Amino acid sequence: MRRTLLSAAAVALLFVTACGGQSPAQSSGDTSPIQLGAWMPLTGSIAVHGLAQRAGGAAYFKFLNDHGGVHGRKVVWNVEDNAYDPQKTVAAAHKLIDQENSIAIVGANGTANTAAAFSYVLDQAQVPIIDTYGGDSTWYSPPKPLLFGIQTLYEDQMRVLAKWALKDSYKNIAIVHSDPAAFANIAKAGSDQIKSTSPSTNVMDVAVKFNTTDYAPVVLQVRNLHPDAVIMILSTAEVVAYLKQAAQQGLKTGIYTYAPNSSADVIRLAGADADGLKSEAFTLPPDDTSAAGVKDFVNAMQKYEAGTPADYESEMTWALCKVAVAAISKISGKIDKDSIVKALQSMSNYDSGVMPPITFSASQHLGASKIQRVQLTGGKWTLVGSYVGADSNL
Amino acid sequence: MNELPAVLVSGVVSGATYALLGLGIVIIFRSTDVVNFAIGDFGTFGVYVAFALLTRGLPLLIAAIAAVGVAGLLGVATERAVVRPLGPGKTFAALVLTLALSLILVSLAGQLFGHQPEPFPALVPGHVAILGLVVAWQKIATAALAVVAMAVIAFFMRFTRLGVAMRAAAEDHYAARVVGINRGLVAAIAWFIGCALAGLAALLLAPDATLTVTLMVAPLFRAFAGVFLGGLESMIGAAVGGFAIGVLDDLAGRYVSASFRDTFVFAIIVLVLFLRPAGLLAAQHRQRV
């Protein structure tokens, strides 16, 4: 009985936190919807990521609005398709801000694409960009006044992967990565980590043209390097293509990839060829609903976005949006860029229920730095240890 | 270990898709003077229809036939509804229209079938090791089909009445009409065969690359390269060009740089076209002036 009451209290507390606590005293009297925006690749070769992420964010905002919104105001999350194209991202930013009056960009996708919109969004329109699915160290060091994020940097994810491969005693490690700078920089972080931690380990760099579909020559090249482990910094479609081709060619190595590829799609498309894949996750496993936050997410996905599986990518966007709304919910007066920044900077150890606690400050605009290691076993992602950071000893 | 044989095998089997697509492009061009940029998307659309049939429990063979048939019929409908009303000689307008149609088809396929990548079963299961490379039987079948299609279509265009009529209609549609060639029928058949070949190429590629709305974008790019390399008016040239592009692409990926595959391939094409503007296997037209 006591356990039931405690669970009920915990769920109630989480609900109040999630919905920002709709106290009438906090209301500014404005009942118009709060407009937020995001850009994502909903078409094209990267759509597999964008569609999952949109579903997670959409489920969160439907859940939020069904539970009263923010201070009684509905929240509208406008998502524009950028087809993973920087120019289309800038056009999407103009539409979201100029036509749809978005007061913040929340849960958008892409490092290079979002960076392409900085000039207009952050400098010209002075609209905050909060919790992008992406980002790199230059975004937060030094902090930009209107830019906040909670996604552990890809470079840090790569450093954890490098340490993991070394811990697994691999001595010849190939890093297979797409050729654009955003991917190459991540690969370099891993290469540097391996060289500094274990100078005797041989690190090999294999750059692949972005969006390659025929992985036979790539796998032949990797096979010729004789690695005992391969770390892939590629899109999900390319990870699948590599895994299938490597299995076909009988290339057996340890295989690692980073958090964006911990998805149901890898299991669905690569099948048994992906078994044993070691990866990372930003959030708690979506198939373990023992945590109340994950249960809310899974239930909302089933209720509002039934056509999309509740997986890591949708769960991360749920978390990205939830953290942003938690900050906006703390604003008692007018919601504008200044009040949003102030609310975010006062956020300390915020528990979204699905990822490690988030803390921002005036000098720290990246709210999270840890990652959960996972491994694909028998068609299911399973946890490996607990959350770790780039400076952790594995 | 010398991996050159394996890389060559990989290139040939990859090039088979480009060869099939290239044949489709050339057969339409030679018969109706239209460069069809939507041909790959017709193929993709056909495979989506096959996927929909498969998910409803129909056998793979029926779904495969439907894929090829749908791609061909889309071609016929396009020729009848979009290209023919333009009238003869509107090559550039037709080219732009097919480009627009390509964008529309990608968007339509996304709306109808979703942008989520889908696994597609192989028509021919299993693998075999050839010169150090494990190759799917599906890819070998693709290569064999490309060679057979090349031979059949070359024979058809050269030695059958209908084939000669198709070439005549492309050469001079007024003269063709005077001698009793039904240009509409010839165009419809050419578009059906060309787009059906694209459907076949997409069908054979989908199990390897997973089915997405952009399935044929990269192969079409390379197929066009093969067509220009071999010659836009040569059936055999288009197919050989497709195979050549596959081999060059894989050689560049393996021995030059995987991130400069396209650069290397297209640098060679520019060089070839500089020396032989009509393509490697096209007839050279010389005029005394």
Chai-1 contact restraints between the chains, C-beta under 6 A:
chainA,res_idxA,chainB,res_idxB,connection_type,confidence,min_distance_angstrom,max_distance_angstrom,comment,restraint_id
A,T43,B,G110,contact,1.0,0.0,6.0,A-B,restraint_1
A,T43,B,H115,contact,1.0,0.0,6.0,A-B,restraint_2
A,S45,B,T214,contact,1.0,0.0,6.0,A-B,restraint_3
A,A47,B,H115,contact,1.0,0.0,6.0,A-B,restraint_4
A,V48,B,P117,contact,1.0,0.0,6.0,A-B,restraint_5
A,L51,B,H115,contact,1.0,0.0,6.0,A-B,restraint_6
A,D179,B,S259,contact,1.0,0.0,6.0,A-B,restraint_7
A,A207,B,S259,contact,1.0,0.0,6.0,A-B,restraint_8
A,V208,B,A258,contact,1.0,0.0,6.0,A-B,restraint_9
A,K209,B,S259,contact,1.0,0.0,6.0,A-B,restraint_10
A,K209,B,R261,contact,1.0,0.0,6.0,A-B,restraint_11
A,T213,B,A209,contact,1.0,0.0,6.0,A-B,restraint_12
A,T213,B,A218,contact,1.0,0.0,6.0,A-B,restraint_13
A,D214,B,S14,contact,1.0,0.0,6.0,A-B,restraint_14
A,A216,B,S10,contact,1.0,0.0,6.0,A-B,restraint_15
A,P217,B,D250,contact,1.0,0.0,6.0,A-B,restraint_16
A,P217,B,G253,contact,1.0,0.0,6.0,A-B,restraint_17
A,P217,B,R254,contact,1.0,0.0,6.0,A-B,restraint_18
A,V218,B,A258,contact,1.0,0.0,6.0,A-B,restraint_19
A,L220,B,E3,contact,1.0,0.0,6.0,A-B,restraint_20
A,L220,B,R254,contact,1.0,0.0,6.0,A-B,restraint_21
A,Q221,B,R254,contact,1.0,0.0,6.0,A-B,restraint_22
A,N224,B,E3,contact,1.0,0.0,6.0,A-B,restraint_23
A,Q248,B,V134,contact,1.0,0.0,6.0,A-B,restraint_24
A,Q249,B,V134,contact,1.0,0.0,6.0,A-B,restraint_25
A,L269,B,P117,contact,1.0,0.0,6.0,A-B,restraint_26
A,L269,B,P119,contact,1.0,0.0,6.0,A-B,restraint_27
A,L269,B,T210,contact,1.0,0.0,6.0,A-B,restraint_28
